[in-house]
Amino acid sequence: MAFKYENQLKTFLRIVDEYPGDVPLTKFLPAFFRENKQMGSTDRRVASGLLYNYFRLGKASPNLIPSERLFLAEFLCSSSSSAFLEHFKPELNLKIEQPLEEKLNFLELSELGFKLEDVYPFYQHLSEGVDKREFLKSIFIQPDLFIRIHRGKERLVKSRLSDAGISFVEESETSLRLPNGTKLDQIFAGQSAFEIQDLSSQQAGEFFQPNKWDYWWDCCAASGGKSLLIHDQEPTIKLLVSDVRESILENLDERFRNAGILKYQKKVIDLLQNPDPVLHDFSFDGIILDAPCSGGGTWGRSPEMISQFREGRINSFQNLQRSIIKNVVKYLKPGKPLVFITCSAFKEENEENVVYLQQELGLELEEQKILKGYEHKADTMFVARLVKP
């Protein structure tokens, strides 16, 4: 049995050594496993779990070797006894079932050089209202999976999940929380009954408030999650969706077809350039700007980003967003809303850009809010609704 855990550690160290550091784990690991077909499903699952937990340690205890940092990460991320940790660090496994706060206090008082603030060293940039310690603690907790059910399919989805023995929690009539990693493809094969969408992302939709027959522009639409949400709220609206990436708009087309949405406009637009040649005299009753951002509120799902990210990029994203904002606002009709959204937890990308929208572009703020996903095993996001006078 000891050989098994030694082998798991050896495999982990090999993967860490080969990981290039600038590629998402969701892309790197499948490629690694394809090249190492001798690894069975259990080996792949264990290796993935160790790697994700390792990166949840962020930039803490930088002077420890990777194996020692892994043991700390396993200790913080696990809530029940770990045979792996029992083999290497039985003294940590003895305390593994303690509450996370107690485990953190234990490490911070130890001689291991661990400080919670080092995990996420950008904490000084966090938006107003974010509880720093609770936010940092959430890095060690895997977020849940959330789905948004299409209107009229609520009973179907819930009964299918119950029949399959899958537990879920109803966040609202159309929003369900499921265990992370739940496999839904086989249960709903060939059916479009829901969208996978984080809880905070769903809550951001409460700021849309479309009217019948409105003309809305989802200007950084990506694969169309926000567009699908607003169309569900008001099916009569007319939609223009755009993105700079043609390939991702093809994903949007597929999602729209599956959802039964056939009438919409689509354009490839680089919003860092003047869009007048493409949009001419377009004007809109509402604009959704789900802005490109650091993603700092979503790193509970992609913890490798904590190690990859550089602090100077926060201002770079702020400037990028302002360039886009200037090219978007001019197409908004007077008296109509711009809904500004980020999946960042940084004030530079959030509140400071709302101030920019007010002071430099003359918009009036109706409401802004940090969606505290860290309190709900979800992503942390920011949303603001501003109106053009």
N, C-alpha and C positions, 0 to 999 in steps of 0.2 A: 504493500500500500504506500509506503514511503516513496517508492520509485515513482508512483503515479504523480504525486505532488511535486517531486523534483523535476519530473518531465514537464509538468504544466508550467512551472517557473522558467524552465529552459526555453520552452516555446514562446512564452511571453517576452523574455529578454531578446529572443531572436526577432520577434515582430517589432519591438520597440527600436531595435537597432536598424531594421530595414525601413521603418516608417519615415517618409521624407519630411514630414512636419508641415507641409503646405498643401496637403490634400485632405479633404474630409474623410473621416473614418468610414463613412458609408460608401465611399468609392474605393478606398484602399483595401479594406478587409475582404470584400468579395473577390477582388483581383488576386490578393494573396492566397486565399483559399483555393482558387482555381489552379494556381501554380503548385499547390501542395495538396493534391488529391488524396494523399494518404491519411489526411486528417478526417476523422469521422464527424458526425453531427455533434456528438457530445464534446469532442475536442474543440470544434469551432465555437460552440456556445460558451465553453469555459474560457477560451482565449479571448473572445469578444468581451465577455463580462469583466475579465481582469483588466483589459486594455481601457475600457470605458471608465472603470473605477479609478484606474491609475491617473487618467487625465483630469478626473474630478479634483485631484489634489492641487490642480492649477500650478502656481509657482511657489507653493509652500515647501519648506524644508529642502531648499535647493542644494545643500551640501551633502545630502544623503545619496547613496548610490541608488539606481533604479529599483532594485529588489527591495531595499528598505523603504523606499517611498511607496512602493506597491503595498507593503504590509500595513502601512499607516492608512492608505486609501481603503483597503479591504476592511480594516477595523472601523472606519468611519461610515462606510457605505452599507455595511451588513448589519442587520438587526437580530440575527439568530446565529447560533454557534456555527463556525466555519471549520471544516476538517482541514482545509488548506492552511488557514491561519493557525490552527491548533498544532500542525506539524512544524511550522516555522517560528511562530511567536505565541506559544501557549499563554504567556502572561497577558497578551492583548486579548486573546480569545476569551479569557476569564471575564473580561469586562465588556464583551461585545454586545450583550443584550441591554446594557445601560442606555438611558436616553441620550440622544445625540449631543445635547448641551453638556451633559456630564462627561462624555467621551472627549469632547473638544476641550473642556476645562482640564481634564487629565493630561492631554497632550501638550497644552499650552504651559502647564506647570512642570512638564518633563524636561529632560536635557536633549531633546531631539530637534530643537531649533524650529518647532512648529508654532506658527502664528496664523490665526484664521484670516487676518487681513492680508497675509501674503498669498492666500489662495487666489484672490481676485484683486490684484493690486490697483485696479482702476476705481476702487470704491469711492474715492473722493469726488468722482465725477457723477455719482448717482443722483438721480432726479430728486426733487423735493418730495417729501412724504414717503420715500422708500426707507424702511427700517433696515439699516445697514447690516446688523448682525443676522437678522432673520433671512435677509436676501442671501448673504454669504453661506449660511447654513443650508439653504435650499439647493446649493450646488451639489451637495452630497446625496440628494434625493432624486431618484429617477422620476421625471414627470409622467403623468398618466396619458392615456390615449383618449381623445375626445372626438365624437362625431356629431354632426348636425343633420337631423333627419329632414328630408323633403316633406313639405306640407302634404298631409293626407296619407303619409306612409308610416305614421307613428306606431299604429297598432301592429302593422306587419313587421317592422324592425324589432320591436320589443318582444313579440312572440317568437320570432326566429331565434333571437339571442337566448331567450329562456329555453326553447326546445333544444338548443345546442349546449345548454349547461354553462353559458357564459354569464358571469355576474356583471351587473352594471348599476350605476347610480344615476338617477334622473336629476340633472342640473336644472332643467326646465322641460316643458312639454316636448321640445324638439332637440334638446341637447342631452347627450349621454356621456358619462365617464366610464371608461373601461380600463382593465389592467393593461399596462404598456406591453406591446408585443402580441396582443390578441390578433389571431388570424381571422379575417373576415371574408376573404375572397371566396372560399368554398361555400360558405353559408349563403352568400348573396350572389353566387355566380350568375352573370348575365343580367343582373338587375341593378338599376340605379335608384337606390332608396335613401341614400345619405351621402354626405361629404365628410371626409376626415378633416377636421378643422379645430385648432386649439380653442380652449374655452375663452381665453382673452380675445382672440381674433373674432369669435362669435359676439362677444360683448361689445367690441368696437362697432359692430353693426348697429347698435342702439343709437348711435350718433347720426346715422344716415337720414332717417325720417323723410323718405321720398313721397311725393304726391303723385296722384294718377296722371299718366301721360307725360310725366317729366322726361327731360332729355339729360342723361347723366354721362359723364366721362370718367372711366376708370383708367387713369393715365399711366400708371405703372402696374399694369394688370397682372403680370407674371402668368401663372396658370389659371387665374380667374376666380380664386376663392371669394374675394370680396364682391365681385360682380354677381356670382351665383347667389350670394347672400342677399344683396339688394334686390335682385330679381325675384327671389322668394318672398321678400317683404312686399313688393309691389310689381306684379307681373305685367302691368300695362306700360312700364317705363321703356323708353327707347335708350339703348346703350351703345356707346362707343368705347371699345377697349383698345388699348395700345401698349406697346412695350418696345424696347430697343432690340430685343432678341426675337427673331422670327421663329426660331425653333421652339421657344417656350410658348409662343402663341399657338403653335400647332397642338401642344398639350391642352391649351385652353379650348381649342376647337373640339377636341375629343371629349373633354369634360362637359362642354355645353351640349354636345350631341347626346351624351348619356343622360343629361338632365332634361332633355327635351326642348332646349332653347335653340331655335333655328333662326330667329330674326335678330341680328345685331350687326353693328359695323366694327370693322377691325382694321387697324393701321399699324405699321411698323414706324415708330417715331423715336428719334434720338432727342430727348428733351434737354440735352445740354446745348443743342443748337436751336436757332429760332424756328419754331414749327409753322410759321406763317405759310410757307410754300405748300405745306400739306393740309393745314386746317383752314386757310383762307379766312372766311368770315363766320366760322363756327362760333356758337355761343351755347352755354349749358346752364341747366337749372340746378346742377350740382356737380361737384368734382370730388372724386376720391383720389387722394394722393397717399398711397401706401409707399412711403419713400424708401429708396435704397438706404441702408443704414448699417451700423456696426453689427447689429444682431445681438447686442450684449444682453438682452433679456431672454434669449433663447438658448444660452450656452449650457443649460441643464440638459438639453437634448444633444448638444454637440460640444462636450466639454473640452475636446482637443483645441477648440478655438481660443480658450483662455491662454494657453501656452503660445499660440501662434500670433495673437493680437499684439499690436504695438500702440502705446498710448497716443502717439502723435496722429494716429489715424482717426481719432475722434474728431479733431478739428477738420480733417480732410473730408469726413462725411458731412459735417456741418456745412461746409462750403459747397459740397456737391448738392446737398439738398436745397440750399438757397439758390443755386443756379437753376435748378429744376423749377422751384417755386416761382421764380420771376417769369419763366416761360409758360407757366400754366395759368396763373391767376388772371391774366388778361382775357381769357376766354370764358370767365365766369360772369353770368348776368348779374346786374345790380340786385341786391336784396337776397341773393342766393348763397348757399353754403359751400365752403371748401372743408372737407373732412380730412385732416392731416393725421396720418398714422405712422408710427414706427414700432419695430420690435426691439427697440433700444431701451436701456435703463439709464442712459446718460443725459444729463441736463442740457449739454451743448446741442444735442440732436432734438431735444424735446422742448422744454420751456423756453430756452433761448431762441429757438427758431420760431416759436409762437410770438415772442416779442418782436422778432424781425418782421413777421407777417403784419403785425399791428403798426409798428413805427415806420417801416420802410415802404410797405405796400398798402397801408391804410385799411386793412381788414379789421373787423370788430369781433372780439372774442365772445362767444356765447358760453362755452364750457370747455374745460380741459381736464384730463384725468389720467393718472397712472393706474393701469390695470394690474393689480398686485398679484400676478400669477404665482409668485413665490409663496403666497399663503394658501394656494389651492392646488399644488402640484401641477402647475400649468406655466406657460410662458408669461413673462412680464412685458407689457406693452404700454404705449402711450397713445392717446387719441385726443384730438382737439377739433372742435367745430367752430369755424369762423365764418362771418358773413361779409360779403362785399357791400359797402354802403350804396 
